[in-house]
Amino acid sequence: DRAHLVLLAHHLACDAWSLAILSDELWRVYDALAAGRVPALPSSPAAFTDYVAAERAEAEGPEAAADRSWWAERLPA
């Protein structure tokens, strides 16, 4: 009646912040199921397309342009 969960992720694919969220949610689900309750997790996250749109907007903004200009002046062509 025992089960083990092994999670293996390369550090490039999963950072400490993401692992902390995953660990918290796994414990919430485990505790709820062990107590006979339905797990209550946060509502579904934003769609990946929303994330990409926000990243693109930031990359095309004036601050990113200033950063690119600063690096272009310092790095050899």
BELRA-V440168 format. One record per residue. PSI is psi in degrees with one decimal (NA if undefined). Layout:
# BELRA-V440168
psi:PSI
psi:PSI
This chain:
# BELRA-V440168
psi:29.6
psi:149.0
psi:150.8
psi:140.5
psi:124.4
psi:125.2
psi:117.9
psi:122.3
psi:136.9
psi:145.3
psi:-19.6
psi:-22.5
psi:-19.2
psi:123.8
psi:173.6
psi:-36.9
psi:-45.6
psi:-40.4
psi:-35.2
psi:-41.5
psi:-46.4
psi:-45.2
psi:-45.2
psi:-45.2
psi:-37.6
psi:-42.4
psi:-37.9
psi:-44.6
psi:-46.6
psi:-49.4
psi:-43.2
psi:-47.0
psi:-38.4
psi:-29.9
psi:1.9
psi:18.5
psi:162.0
psi:129.5
psi:136.4
psi:100.0
psi:163.7
psi:157.2
psi:164.4
psi:141.8
psi:168.8
psi:150.5
psi:149.2
psi:-34.5
psi:-34.1
psi:-41.2
psi:-46.3
psi:-41.2
psi:-41.2
psi:-42.0
psi:-41.5
psi:-42.8
psi:-40.2
psi:-41.4
psi:-24.2
psi:2.4
psi:172.7
psi:-33.9
psi:-41.3
psi:-37.4
psi:-39.9
psi:-39.8
psi:-45.0
psi:-39.6
psi:-44.2
psi:-45.1
psi:-36.1
psi:-33.3
psi:-27.1
psi:-23.1
psi:139.5
psi:149.7
psi:NA
